[in-house]
Amino acid sequence: MDGDALSMAAGNAAEFWTRVARARGYETEAADGWLAVMGDERYGTRVLTLRATDLSDRKTRTGELIEDAFGAVDLTAEGATMRQLPIMIRYPDEPVAEPRIPVRRVTDARDLGTAERLVVEDFSLERFQPYEPGVVFPAALLDTLEFYLAEIDGEPVGACVAVPEEHVVGVYWVTTGTAHRSRGVGRSLMYALLRRFDDRPMTLTASKLGRPLYESLGFAHITQATWWTR
């Protein structure tokens, strides 16, 4: 396991959720080895580990999501359920092709709402349904994150979020509209990001269905992140 790559991925995830917390007005709690974002009743609390820690210095609360990239947390005895997702990284390499499907960066609240709707509906974010504009992606996020839309004949068909930092960029919520899957939408979004950020490593947490795409683009598997819920 590449420890430096894992640290970059975990650090970028913490940066992502810190920026989201600020935009939504949520409080954060941090200690040596973990970060917690305390959302409202609808959103809940998300805890991320930043190094190998068992969270023994923090009492786990019902309803929390624990995102452990380092494999040190075990909440089985507390009745928590777990799922695992691969964390991946790609270092700067040969340039990729131009996106086959047009991709553009979101610059205003209206397009941000379009990207937000795609994510809420196509990731099946049940807590945020029915969809309400500005709940998941408040307009203030345009100042700190980068959002992208893919379009076919002017119709929005995919979206994603990028979190640029000086030495790494993280990619989140890569989504394709249900009616447009298997048409190269996700690949076009990734091509656009890889061309935009061709000077630094890129990290992401992949779904099982998305992993083959990322591997074909040169992403390497770092480890399996464990997500615990109670």
Secondary structure by P-SEA (a helix, b strand, c coil): ccaaaaaaaaaaaaaaaaaaaaaabbbbbbcccbbbbbbcccccbbbbbccccccccccccccbbbbbcccccccccccccbbbbbbbcccccccccccccbbbbbccaaaaaaaaaaaaaaacccccccccccccccccccccbbbbbbbccccccccbbbbbcccbbbbccccccccccccaaaaaaaaaaaaacccbbbbbbbcccaaaaaaaacccccbbbbbbcc
